[in-house]
Amino acid sequence: MREVARTELLSRIRTENPWWSVGRIGRDFERLKPRAYHRLLNPLVQESEVKRAVVLMGPRRVGKTVLIHHVIGDLLKREVSPRQIAYVSVDHPLYDGLTLEDLLGLYREAAAPDPDERQYVFFDEVQYLRHWEVHLKALVDQEGHGHRFLVSGSAAAALSLKSNESGAGRFTDFLLPPLTFYEFLDLTDRLDLVVLHEEGDHPAYEARDIAALNEQFVQYLNFGGYPEVVFSDAIQGDPGRFIKSDIIDKVLLRDLPSLYGISDIPELNRLFTTLAFNTAGEVSLQELAKRSGVAKNTLKKYMEYLEAAFLMRIVHRVDRSGKRFQRARRFKVYLTNPSMRAALFTPVTENDPQVIGPLAETAIFAQLFHSRLFEPYYARWDRGEVDLVALGPDQGLRWAVEVKWSDRPADNPRDLKGLVTFCEKNRLRVATVTTRARGGEREVGGVLIRFMPTAVCCLNIGYNIVHRQVDDVGLMR
């Protein structure tokens, strides 16, 4: 059999880097509005003092490749010479068997960059390259002072694990989550439904028309996690075809089995379907084993894989005093993106309380889970519970939030006895309760309860994580 000629490899590299000839990233990328996370990734790529590579992680189809090209576009706007910038889609069949060093050599041969100027090299879908983390570390050690490297991939399981093991001190992980509600409104030009109040230390949105905002929120719950779905009526008409077949199934049927050698794929699929149906619910391994028909030991491994691939997240429990349990027998499971449930089952409506309640809580969590400023938990004890609480790096309680898709708590604050008890026990003076449409404040048992529509709460969290990086992320301690 003939080997791939080097001229073909060089031609492929040139095709992937049109800015070498035209000075632009191309209309397909330029016409797309950048995600808000673009403003957080840019400084990491442009950082010149730290000798580290950036590892861009995230689920399938959340826009990593588009984000990379928008970053490249910014470099070009800063008048970085086009030939100092290289993009390589590592999963292309022509590159099979090549190392990162080989690909770097191809770029330099094809583009002839100035060796005395900084080079920006982007390796996309790197998880398909065997031992990529070893080669990336070597590149950082050899050339990291003068050049910047970014690698990305969808199989975040392998990326996260290997970056922690082999890239200590050499890699900076960056998680690109599914769309937040703030980004959903921004990309669809519907921020006109809200007004931003920036005075004081806590910027916050307020709804101009809560009924219209709730309509958009339900649209987000059903279709809002992936940029392609947001702009396609055809996909929204059949979300299972895109989200389930092209995203979920490829992770369950291809990525995870190939990474971890899973042989019983229907078993893994059955477990994930069970977890998705019960998103925001408390479960135990024993219950899951019974419902899904999967042995407990196998369950633990599968759940680790599903977490690492950013399909779901386990949230552990604290007691009334905010203390973690030594042996966690029960825990909550959340989808990392509520629209996965609509793709697996059916879209939710605004007046479907049995489904929209857990999905609203899932949406709150989905805005939070990628923040590294705190660790989310839930509280439960014999006579009470709190949906979500946060512990900071010092293990101190930061905030508590009770998620409701109802205005009843604003009229009947006695229903919030568990939340008030928890706050009093832990000296939290302020807590947040989300509602369907009501806002305002009310002091209950010495605790200031701030009522906020769920849609507004999601919006504030997404905005503050991107624009402020503050520890209360819009929950207003």
Protein Blocks (a to p, Z undefined) as FASTA:
>chain_A
ZZddfklmmmmmmmmmmmlmnopabjklmmpccdfklmmmmmmmmpmkbccdddddddeh
iopmmmmmmmmmmmmmnopafklpccddfklmklgoiafklmmmmmmmmnopafkbccdd
ddehkllpghklmmmmmmmmmmmmmpccddddfklmlmmmmmmmmmgokaccdddddddf
klmmmmnopmmmpccdfehjbdcdddfblmlmmmmmmmmmmmmmpmklmmmmklmmmmml
mmmmmmmmmmmmmmmmmmnopablmlmmmmmmmmmmmgoiacdfklmmmmnopafklmmm
mmmmmmmnopaccdddddfkopacfbafbdcdddfbfklmmmmmcccdfklmklmmmmmm
mmmmmmmmmpckbccdddddfkbccfbacddfkopafbdcddddbfklmmmmmlmmmmmm
mmmmnopabdcdddfkbgcdddeehiacddddfklmmmmmmmmmmmnopaklonoZZ
